[in-house]
Amino acid sequence: ALHLAPYPPRTMGNAQVAKAELPDDSDDARAGATTPGGGLKSRASPNGGVLFKFDVPSEKYEVAAPNVTPELTDDGDDEAPRWILEVGDVSCPVSDQCRLVSNHQAIRIDFFAPGSGVYAVRFHSKEGFAAFTDAYRDALFENTHRMRASDENKEKVYGVGMSAWAQGTDHPDAVWDPTDERPPGDAADADAMEEDDYEDESKRHHTASGEDVLDMKMGALDNSFLVRGNAVDVFRNQAGGALRDANVRVSLKDSDGAFITPTKGILADAEQSMLLLSPETGRRDKIYQMDLERECVVSAWGCNKDGVDVPMTDIVTDSKSSQMEAGRGTFLGLDDNRLVRWDMRMEGGIAQTLASPTLGYADGHDFARGTKFRCMATTGDGCIAVGSEDGKIRLYSDKSMRQAKTSFPGLGAPITAIDVTHDGKWILATTDTCLVLLHTCVRDAKSGDLTTGFKTRAGERIPAPRLLKLKPEDAAKAKGAPLVKGKFTWVTEQGKQERWIVASCGTYSILFNFRRVKAATAPERRLLEFTDYNVVAKDAQIAESTFVHEKFTGNDTHLVIATTKGDVFCAGG
């Protein structure tokens, strides 16, 4: 089983974590022989399988019933469907909280039944597996959207031509970028990460007591920063990827001496400034600028357009590397239904507004409500990915910000964080129960050249979403804590590729080898859900799991974990 325990190595390699495997067929047969009616095959339902229960002390699956047929029962009505999953004596409402994972290669499903435990069913046939997963997908749609899973309703939810894409079917023209890196294990791939053993060289910094940690901002130059309550702790970046506590704490106070408690910050102006957002009453329409050399807040910028306050809910840099540029005064902000490029060098502050993706934005007027923007991220050349409360993802090019080049429907859960690779070929959207991975590459309709959904309208032509999920037994160990702040390794140069993905989940950091994900979920493999990862456990809630900039680590990848208590763990040096 996957043990949620030790810290990983200084260099995160390719070591495989033991999985909670199901007993083999001979074990199933022995279990079947103890039941009246003879052996397993003589009793096997064509749509059934063997039911296993996960035993927590041994971290193994044990046979619970030799032959069961999973059933889906609707206890609701047309206006309010209420599907229940029943497997033997186990039942639970159909929802994302079941954490159901399906694997067509193993003809197996794993799921969590709240109050009962973690179970798996290995189906007797591929046909039985396919029939169940199709029915479960429709039941989940109906419970989530409270409407029947008709073609008409799916089109209402997902949009014209997007229903098959949203439910995991790759378009015939979908491409998997052939210029991407070779996966680990390829004979022609000389990746040092494959040769490093796991060694615990982690370093822990316990900062002075203070309020709970909210964020960790990694720098690519001299410093990195821990945002905690109304103060920021400073760390020095070291060669080899280590961090050194500078023993500097900057108090965040406005011009009246009142404390500011930010929930979001970005580095700017060659990392000499930090721009901060605060949700507190009276502060939501301001951006606070902290000068890192003077160690104080020096400005409070009003977010105002045409005399109207514009409270921001998120801010990001113009591109992956712009925080390293001196003199750049622009950055991006968003609220529920507005994208804005702010400029600290201009009178009035605002340089450019980005249009509504629905009705269009003209002359600074508000546009129709309903987009429910929640988070955004930028590529190396300034393209923008935006995630929404309704799960939609919109891609804006670096040339025209009047309308999204490509828009993808939501899968039923809000997007709480979003990241994009430097080259714009991959998007990672965080939901409470999974990480949604999108490959944005398509062929240009005119030239046939490989491009991305940021540059041309892609729609359903990009591959269907791949879902990175926790195994149900690990989700249960994490007590149902949501996945938060999924991100790629930090790349700021064209031509280099991200190697890892990390997200936090309660007291755990979850690490996916990105190159293995890409290889395992390629279209020819037909694996749409990926559950192979490494886990780092801490004794306190994790506020941030992130990576040291590659400048300090070469070909290595170093993880940094900050707990809400103020402990910072890093590997390196």
C-alpha positions as CSV (number, residue, x, y, z in Angstrom):
1,A,0.0,0.0,0.0
2,L,1.0,3.6,-0.4
3,H,2.3,4.7,3.0
4,L,1.5,8.4,3.8
5,A,4.7,9.0,5.6
6,P,8.4,9.7,5.0
7,Y,9.7,12.8,3.3
8,P,11.0,12.1,-0.3
9,P,14.6,12.4,-1.4
10,R,16.6,15.5,-2.2
11,T,16.2,14.7,-5.8
12,M,12.7,13.3,-6.6
13,G,13.4,10.3,-8.6
14,N,11.4,7.5,-10.2
15,A,11.0,5.1,-7.4
16,Q,7.8,3.2,-7.5
17,V,5.5,3.2,-4.5
18,A,3.9,-0.1,-3.6
19,K,0.2,-0.3,-4.5
20,A,-2.6,-1.9,-2.7
21,E,-3.1,-4.8,-5.2
22,L,-6.1,-7.1,-5.3
23,P,-5.6,-10.8,-4.6
24,D,-5.0,-12.8,-7.7
25,D,-7.5,-15.0,-9.5
26,S,-6.6,-18.1,-7.5
27,D,-7.6,-16.3,-4.3
28,D,-10.9,-15.3,-5.9
29,A,-11.6,-18.9,-6.8
30,R,-10.8,-20.1,-3.3
31,A,-13.2,-17.6,-1.9
32,G,-15.9,-18.7,-4.4
33,A,-15.5,-22.4,-3.5
34,T,-16.6,-21.7,0.0
35,T,-20.1,-20.5,-1.2
36,P,-22.8,-23.0,-2.2
37,G,-23.1,-23.5,-5.9
38,G,-19.5,-24.5,-6.8
39,G,-16.7,-22.5,-8.3
40,L,-16.5,-18.8,-9.2
41,K,-17.1,-19.2,-12.9
42,S,-20.3,-21.2,-12.6
43,R,-21.8,-18.4,-10.5
44,A,-20.4,-15.4,-12.2
45,S,-22.9,-12.8,-13.4
46,P,-21.8,-11.4,-16.8
47,N,-22.1,-7.9,-15.3
48,G,-20.7,-8.8,-11.9
49,G,-17.3,-9.2,-10.3
50,V,-15.4,-9.9,-7.1
51,L,-15.9,-7.4,-4.2
52,F,-12.8,-6.5,-2.1
53,K,-12.6,-4.4,1.0
54,F,-9.5,-2.5,2.0
55,D,-8.1,-3.6,5.3
56,V,-6.6,-0.5,7.0
57,P,-4.2,-2.3,9.5
58,S,-2.6,-4.5,6.8
59,E,-3.1,-2.0,4.0
60,K,-4.3,-4.8,1.8
61,Y,-7.5,-5.6,-0.1
62,E,-9.3,-8.8,1.1
63,V,-12.1,-10.6,-0.7
64,A,-15.5,-9.5,0.8
65,A,-17.8,-11.3,-1.7
66,P,-16.9,-13.6,-4.5
67,N,-19.6,-12.5,-6.9
68,V,-21.5,-9.3,-6.7
69,T,-23.3,-7.2,-9.4
70,P,-23.0,-3.4,-8.8
71,E,-26.4,-1.8,-9.1
72,L,-27.4,1.8,-9.5
73,T,-30.8,2.8,-8.0
74,D,-32.6,6.1,-8.5
75,D,-34.5,7.1,-5.3
76,G,-35.4,10.5,-6.8
77,D,-37.5,11.8,-9.7
78,D,-37.0,13.6,-13.0
79,E,-36.6,17.0,-11.4
80,A,-34.2,15.7,-8.6
81,P,-32.5,12.4,-9.5
82,R,-30.9,10.7,-6.5
83,W,-28.8,7.7,-7.6
84,I,-27.4,5.3,-5.1
85,L,-24.6,2.8,-5.7
86,E,-25.2,-0.6,-4.2
87,V,-22.6,-3.4,-4.2
88,G,-23.5,-6.3,-2.1
89,D,-24.3,-5.0,1.4
90,V,-22.5,-1.7,0.6
91,S,-24.4,1.4,-0.5
92,C,-23.5,5.1,-1.0
93,P,-24.9,8.1,-2.9
94,V,-23.3,8.6,-6.3
95,S,-21.1,11.7,-6.1
96,D,-17.5,12.9,-6.4
97,Q,-17.2,12.1,-2.7
98,C,-17.2,8.4,-3.6
99,R,-13.7,9.1,-5.1
100,L,-14.5,6.4,-7.7
101,V,-11.5,5.4,-9.9
102,S,-11.9,3.2,-12.9
103,N,-9.2,1.3,-14.8
104,H,-10.2,-0.4,-18.1
105,Q,-6.9,-2.2,-18.3
106,A,-7.5,-4.0,-14.9
107,I,-11.4,-4.0,-15.5
108,R,-11.5,-2.6,-11.9
109,I,-13.2,0.2,-10.0
110,D,-12.2,1.4,-6.5
111,F,-14.5,3.6,-4.4
112,F,-15.0,5.0,-0.9
113,A,-18.3,4.4,0.8
114,P,-18.5,7.0,3.7
115,G,-19.1,5.3,7.0
116,S,-18.4,1.9,5.6
117,G,-14.9,1.8,4.1
118,V,-12.9,1.5,0.8
119,Y,-13.9,-1.1,-1.7
120,A,-12.9,-2.4,-5.1
121,V,-14.7,-4.5,-7.7
122,R,-12.8,-6.5,-10.3
123,F,-15.3,-7.3,-13.0
124,H,-15.6,-10.7,-14.6
125,S,-15.6,-9.3,-18.1
126,K,-14.7,-6.2,-20.1
127,E,-18.3,-5.9,-21.2
128,G,-19.6,-5.8,-17.6
129,F,-17.0,-3.2,-16.6
130,A,-17.9,-1.0,-19.6
131,A,-21.6,-1.3,-18.9
132,F,-21.2,-0.3,-15.3
133,T,-18.9,2.7,-16.0
134,D,-21.2,4.0,-18.7
135,A,-24.2,3.8,-16.3
136,Y,-22.2,5.3,-13.4
137,R,-21.1,8.2,-15.6
138,D,-24.7,9.0,-16.4
139,A,-25.8,8.6,-12.8
140,L,-23.1,11.0,-11.7
141,F,-24.1,13.5,-14.4
142,E,-27.8,13.4,-13.2
143,N,-26.9,13.7,-9.5
144,T,-24.5,16.6,-10.2
145,H,-26.6,18.6,-12.6
146,R,-30.1,17.5,-11.3
147,M,-31.3,16.6,-14.8
148,R,-31.6,13.5,-16.9
149,A,-28.6,12.4,-18.9
150,S,-30.2,12.9,-22.3
151,D,-28.2,14.1,-25.3
152,E,-30.1,17.3,-25.2
153,N,-29.3,17.9,-21.5
154,K,-25.6,17.0,-22.0
155,E,-25.4,19.6,-24.8
156,K,-27.0,22.2,-22.4
157,V,-24.3,21.5,-19.8
158,Y,-21.2,20.9,-22.0
159,G,-22.0,22.9,-25.1
160,V,-22.5,21.9,-28.7
161,G,-20.1,19.1,-29.8
162,M,-18.5,18.9,-26.4
163,S,-20.4,16.1,-24.7
164,A,-18.2,13.2,-25.9
165,W,-15.1,15.2,-25.0
166,A,-16.3,16.0,-21.5
167,Q,-17.1,12.3,-20.9
168,G,-13.7,11.1,-21.9
169,T,-13.7,10.4,-25.7
170,D,-10.8,11.8,-27.7
171,H,-11.6,13.5,-31.0
172,P,-10.4,11.6,-34.1
173,D,-8.1,14.6,-34.8
174,A,-6.7,14.9,-31.3
175,V,-2.9,14.9,-31.1
176,W,-0.4,14.2,-28.4
177,D,2.6,16.5,-29.0
178,P,5.3,14.3,-30.6
179,T,8.0,16.8,-29.7
180,D,7.5,16.3,-26.0
181,E,10.2,14.7,-23.9
182,R,10.6,10.9,-23.9
183,P,9.0,9.3,-20.9
184,P,11.2,7.9,-18.1
185,G,12.6,4.4,-18.9
186,D,13.0,5.1,-22.6
187,A,16.3,3.6,-23.7
188,A,17.3,6.9,-25.4
189,D,16.4,9.0,-22.3
190,A,19.5,9.8,-20.2
191,D,17.7,11.4,-17.3
192,A,19.7,11.6,-14.1
193,M,16.4,11.5,-12.1
194,E,16.0,7.9,-13.0
195,E,19.3,6.9,-11.3
196,D,18.9,8.7,-8.0
197,D,17.9,6.7,-4.9
198,Y,15.6,8.1,-2.3
199,E,17.6,9.6,0.5
200,D,16.1,11.7,3.3
201,E,18.1,14.9,3.3
202,S,15.2,17.2,4.1
203,K,15.8,20.4,6.1
204,R,13.3,21.9,8.4
205,H,13.1,25.6,9.4
206,H,10.8,26.5,12.3
207,T,10.1,30.2,12.0
208,A,9.2,32.4,15.0
209,S,5.7,32.0,16.3
210,G,3.0,34.0,14.6
211,E,-0.3,33.7,12.7
212,D,-1.1,30.8,10.5
213,V,0.8,30.5,7.2
214,L,-1.3,31.3,4.1
215,D,1.2,31.2,1.2
216,M,4.8,30.5,0.2
217,K,6.2,32.7,-2.6
218,M,9.3,31.3,-4.2
219,G,11.8,33.6,-5.7
220,A,14.2,33.0,-8.7
221,L,16.7,35.6,-7.4
222,D,17.8,36.2,-3.9
223,N,14.9,35.5,-1.6
224,S,11.7,33.5,-1.0
225,F,8.9,34.5,1.3
226,L,6.5,33.0,3.7
227,V,3.2,34.9,4.0
228,R,1.6,34.4,7.4
229,G,-1.2,36.5,8.8
230,N,-0.1,40.1,8.9
231,A,3.6,39.4,8.4
232,V,6.0,38.0,5.8
233,D,9.1,35.9,6.8
234,V,12.1,36.1,4.5
235,F,14.3,33.2,3.3
236,R,17.5,33.3,1.4
237,N,17.8,31.1,-1.7
238,Q,20.9,28.9,-1.7
239,A,22.9,27.1,-4.3
240,G,21.8,23.5,-4.6
241,G,18.2,24.3,-3.8
242,A,18.3,24.9,0.0
243,L,16.7,27.8,1.8
244,R,18.2,29.7,4.7
245,D,16.0,31.5,7.2
246,A,17.1,35.2,7.1
247,N,15.4,35.8,10.5
248,V,13.7,38.8,8.9
249,R,10.0,39.4,9.5
250,V,8.2,42.2,7.7
251,S,5.0,43.5,9.4
252,L,2.3,44.4,7.0
253,K,0.7,47.7,8.1
254,D,-1.0,50.4,6.1
255,S,-0.3,54.2,6.3
256,D,-2.5,54.4,9.4
257,G,-0.6,51.7,11.2
258,A,-3.4,49.1,10.9
259,F,-2.4,45.6,10.1
260,I,-3.1,44.1,6.7
261,T,-3.9,40.3,6.4
262,P,-3.4,39.2,2.8
263,T,-4.6,36.0,1.2
264,K,-2.8,36.3,-2.1
265,G,0.6,37.8,-3.1
266,I,2.8,38.0,-6.1
267,L,6.4,39.1,-6.6
268,A,7.2,42.0,-8.9
269,D,9.9,44.4,-10.1
270,A,12.9,42.0,-10.1
271,E,11.4,40.5,-6.9
272,Q,12.0,43.7,-5.0
273,S,8.3,44.2,-4.4
274,M,5.4,42.0,-3.3
275,L,1.9,42.9,-4.3
276,L,-0.8,41.8,-1.9
277,L,-4.5,41.2,-1.9
278,S,-6.6,41.3,1.3
279,P,-10.3,40.2,1.6
280,E,-10.8,42.4,4.7
281,T,-13.7,45.0,4.7
282,G,-12.4,48.2,3.2
283,R,-9.4,46.6,1.6
284,R,-10.9,44.5,-1.2
285,D,-10.5,47.2,-3.8
286,K,-6.8,47.8,-3.1
287,I,-3.5,46.3,-4.0
288,Y,-0.8,46.8,-1.3
289,Q,2.8,47.0,-2.4
290,M,5.5,45.8,0.0
291,D,9.0,47.0,-0.6
292,L,11.3,44.2,0.3
293,E,14.4,46.3,0.8
294,R,12.7,48.9,3.0
295,E,10.8,46.1,4.7
296,C,7.4,47.8,4.8
297,V,4.3,48.5,2.8
298,V,5.0,51.6,0.7
299,S,1.8,51.9,-1.4
300,A,-1.9,51.1,-1.5
301,W,-3.1,51.1,-5.1
302,G,-6.8,51.6,-5.7
303,C,-8.5,49.2,-8.1
304,N,-10.8,51.7,-9.8
305,K,-12.2,52.0,-13.3
306,D,-14.3,55.0,-14.5
307,G,-15.0,55.9,-10.9
308,V,-16.2,52.5,-9.9
309,D,-14.2,50.3,-7.4
310,V,-13.1,47.0,-8.8
311,P,-12.3,44.5,-6.0
312,M,-9.9,41.8,-7.2
313,T,-10.1,38.2,-6.1
314,D,-6.8,37.1,-7.8
315,I,-3.7,38.6,-9.2
316,V,-0.9,37.1,-11.3
317,T,2.2,38.2,-13.1
318,D,2.0,39.0,-16.9
319,S,4.0,35.9,-17.7
320,K,5.9,33.0,-16.1
321,S,9.1,35.1,-15.7
322,S,7.9,38.7,-15.4
323,Q,8.5,38.8,-11.7
324,M,12.2,38.7,-12.4
325,E,12.1,41.8,-14.7
326,A,13.0,45.2,-13.3
327,G,10.7,48.1,-14.1
328,R,7.7,46.1,-15.3
329,G,4.7,47.8,-13.7
330,T,1.9,45.7,-15.1
331,F,0.2,42.7,-13.7
332,L,-3.2,40.9,-14.2
333,G,-6.2,40.9,-11.9
334,L,-9.6,39.3,-12.0
335,D,-12.9,39.4,-10.2
336,D,-16.1,37.4,-10.8
337,N,-16.6,38.7,-14.3
338,R,-13.7,40.9,-15.3
339,L,-10.1,40.4,-16.3
340,V,-7.9,43.5,-16.0
341,R,-4.3,44.4,-16.7
342,W,-3.2,47.0,-14.1
343,D,-0.3,49.4,-14.6
344,M,1.3,51.0,-11.6
345,R,3.1,53.5,-13.8
346,M,0.0,55.1,-15.3
347,E,-2.3,57.7,-13.8
348,G,-5.5,55.9,-12.8
349,G,-3.6,52.6,-12.7
350,I,-5.4,50.7,-15.4
351,A,-3.7,49.9,-18.7
352,Q,-6.0,47.5,-20.5
353,T,-9.2,45.6,-19.8
354,L,-9.8,42.2,-21.1
355,A,-13.2,41.5,-22.6
356,S,-16.0,39.4,-21.3
357,P,-15.8,35.9,-22.8
358,T,-19.6,36.1,-23.3
359,L,-21.0,39.5,-24.4
360,G,-17.8,41.5,-25.1
361,Y,-16.5,44.5,-23.1
362,A,-16.6,48.0,-24.6
363,D,-15.5,51.4,-23.3
364,G,-14.9,50.1,-19.8
365,H,-18.5,49.1,-19.1
366,D,-19.4,46.1,-17.0
367,F,-20.5,43.0,-18.9
368,A,-23.1,40.4,-18.1
369,R,-22.7,38.5,-14.9
370,G,-22.3,34.8,-14.7
371,T,-18.7,34.0,-15.7
372,K,-17.7,33.4,-12.0
373,F,-14.0,33.7,-12.6
374,R,-12.0,32.3,-9.7
375,C,-8.3,31.9,-10.7
376,M,-5.8,32.4,-13.5
377,A,-2.3,31.6,-14.7
378,T,0.0,32.8,-17.5
379,T,2.3,31.1,-19.9
380,G,5.9,32.1,-20.8
381,D,4.6,34.4,-23.6
382,G,1.8,36.0,-21.6
383,C,-1.2,33.9,-22.7
384,I,-3.8,33.5,-20.0
385,A,-5.8,30.5,-18.6
386,V,-8.8,31.3,-16.4
387,G,-10.7,28.8,-14.2
388,S,-14.3,29.4,-13.0
389,E,-16.7,28.5,-10.3
390,D,-18.7,26.4,-12.7
391,G,-15.6,24.5,-13.8
392,K,-15.2,26.2,-17.2
393,I,-11.7,26.9,-18.4
394,R,-11.0,29.7,-20.9
395,L,-7.8,30.4,-22.8
396,Y,-6.8,33.9,-23.9
397,S,-4.0,34.6,-26.4
398,D,-1.2,37.1,-25.9
399,K,-2.4,39.0,-28.9
400,S,-6.1,39.5,-28.5
401,M,-7.8,39.7,-25.1
402,R,-11.2,40.6,-26.4
403,Q,-12.5,37.0,-26.4
404,A,-11.3,33.6,-25.3
405,K,-9.7,31.7,-28.1
406,T,-10.8,28.4,-26.6
407,S,-13.3,27.5,-23.9
408,F,-13.8,24.2,-22.2
409,P,-16.9,23.1,-20.2
410,G,-16.8,22.3,-16.6
411,L,-16.9,18.7,-15.4
412,G,-19.2,19.4,-12.5
413,A,-16.8,20.9,-9.9
414,P,-15.4,24.4,-9.3
415,I,-11.9,25.2,-10.3
416,T,-10.0,26.4,-7.2
417,A,-6.6,26.8,-8.7
418,I,-5.0,26.7,-12.2
419,D,-1.6,26.4,-13.7
420,V,-0.1,26.2,-17.2
421,T,3.2,25.1,-18.5
422,H,5.7,27.7,-19.9
423,D,5.0,26.6,-23.5
424,G,1.2,26.6,-23.0
425,K,0.8,23.0,-24.1
426,W,-0.6,21.7,-20.7
427,I,-3.1,23.1,-18.2
428,L,-3.6,21.8,-14.7
429,A,-6.9,22.8,-13.0
430,T,-7.5,21.9,-9.3
431,T,-10.8,20.7,-8.0
432,D,-11.6,19.3,-4.6
433,T,-11.4,15.7,-5.7
434,C,-9.0,15.6,-8.7
435,L,-6.5,17.5,-10.8
436,V,-7.8,18.0,-14.4
437,L,-5.0,17.8,-17.0
438,L,-5.6,19.3,-20.4
439,H,-3.3,19.0,-23.4
440,T,-3.9,22.1,-25.5
441,C,-2.1,21.1,-28.7
442,V,-4.0,21.0,-32.0
443,R,-3.2,21.2,-35.7
444,D,-3.8,24.5,-37.3
445,A,-6.8,24.1,-39.7
446,K,-5.0,26.0,-42.5
447,S,-1.3,25.3,-42.2
448,G,-1.4,21.9,-40.4
449,D,1.3,23.2,-38.0
450,L,1.2,22.2,-34.4
451,T,-0.2,25.0,-32.2
452,T,-2.2,25.4,-29.0
453,G,-5.7,26.3,-27.9
454,F,-4.3,29.7,-26.8
455,K,-3.5,30.6,-30.4
456,T,-6.4,29.0,-32.4
457,R,-9.8,27.8,-31.6
458,A,-9.5,24.2,-30.5
459,G,-12.8,23.1,-28.9
460,E,-13.3,19.4,-28.9
461,R,-10.2,18.8,-31.1
462,I,-7.9,18.7,-28.1
463,P,-7.7,15.4,-26.2
464,A,-10.3,14.7,-23.6
465,P,-9.4,15.7,-20.0
466,R,-7.1,13.4,-18.0
467,L,-7.9,13.2,-14.3
468,L,-5.2,12.8,-11.7
469,K,-6.9,11.3,-8.6
470,L,-6.1,10.0,-5.2
471,K,-6.7,6.3,-4.6
472,P,-9.8,6.0,-2.5
473,E,-7.9,4.5,0.4
474,D,-5.6,7.5,0.5
475,A,-8.5,9.9,0.2
476,A,-10.0,8.2,3.3
477,K,-6.6,8.5,5.2
478,A,-6.7,12.2,4.4
479,K,-10.2,12.3,5.9
480,G,-11.7,13.7,2.8
481,A,-9.5,16.8,2.7
482,P,-9.7,18.6,-0.7
483,L,-6.8,18.8,-3.1
484,V,-5.6,22.4,-3.3
485,K,-3.1,24.5,-5.3
486,G,-2.0,22.0,-7.9
487,K,1.0,23.2,-9.9
488,F,3.8,22.2,-12.2
489,T,7.5,22.6,-11.5
490,W,8.5,26.2,-12.1
491,V,10.1,26.8,-15.6
492,T,10.9,30.3,-16.8
493,E,12.8,29.5,-20.0
494,Q,11.6,28.5,-23.4
495,G,12.7,25.0,-24.4
496,K,12.7,23.5,-20.9
497,Q,9.9,21.2,-19.7
498,E,8.2,20.7,-16.4
499,R,8.9,17.4,-14.7
500,W,6.6,17.2,-11.7
501,I,3.2,18.1,-10.5
502,V,2.3,18.7,-6.8
503,A,-0.8,19.5,-4.8
504,S,-1.6,19.6,-1.1
505,C,-4.3,17.6,0.6
506,G,-4.7,18.2,4.3
507,T,-1.4,17.1,5.9
508,Y,-0.1,15.5,2.7
509,S,1.8,16.7,-0.4
510,I,0.9,14.6,-3.5
511,L,3.6,14.3,-6.2
512,F,2.9,13.1,-9.7
513,N,5.8,12.4,-12.2
514,F,4.5,14.5,-15.1
515,R,6.4,12.7,-17.8
516,R,4.9,9.4,-16.5
517,V,1.5,10.9,-16.5
518,K,1.9,12.0,-20.2
519,A,3.2,8.5,-21.2
520,A,0.5,6.5,-19.3
521,T,-2.5,8.6,-20.5
522,A,-1.5,9.0,-24.2
523,P,-4.5,8.3,-26.5
524,E,-3.4,4.8,-27.5
525,R,-3.3,3.8,-23.8
526,R,-6.9,4.8,-23.2
527,L,-6.2,5.5,-19.6
528,L,-8.1,8.6,-18.5
529,E,-7.6,8.4,-14.8
530,F,-4.1,8.3,-13.2
531,T,-3.4,7.3,-9.6
532,D,0.3,6.6,-9.5
533,Y,2.0,9.2,-7.2
534,N,4.3,9.7,-4.2
535,V,3.1,11.2,-0.9
536,V,4.8,13.3,1.7
537,A,3.2,13.5,5.2
538,K,3.6,16.2,7.8
539,D,2.2,16.5,11.3
540,A,0.3,19.8,10.5
541,Q,-1.9,21.2,7.8
542,I,0.1,22.0,4.7
543,A,-0.4,25.6,3.5
544,E,1.7,25.3,0.4
545,S,3.6,22.6,-1.6
546,T,5.8,24.2,-4.2
547,F,9.2,23.9,-6.0
548,V,12.5,25.7,-5.9
549,H,13.4,27.5,-9.1
550,E,15.4,25.3,-11.5
551,K,18.2,28.0,-11.5
552,F,19.3,26.6,-8.1
553,T,18.9,22.9,-8.7
554,G,20.1,22.2,-12.3
555,N,18.4,19.0,-13.5
556,D,17.2,18.1,-10.0
557,T,13.7,19.0,-8.7
558,H,13.4,20.1,-5.1
559,L,10.1,20.3,-3.2
560,V,9.3,22.9,-0.6
561,I,6.5,22.4,2.0
562,A,5.2,25.1,4.3
563,T,2.8,24.1,7.1
564,T,0.3,26.4,8.6
565,K,2.3,26.3,11.9
566,G,5.2,28.0,10.2
567,D,7.5,25.0,9.6
568,V,9.2,25.1,6.2
569,F,10.7,21.9,4.8
570,C,13.0,21.8,1.9
571,A,15.4,19.4,0.3
572,G,18.7,20.5,-1.1
573,G,22.1,21.8,-0.4
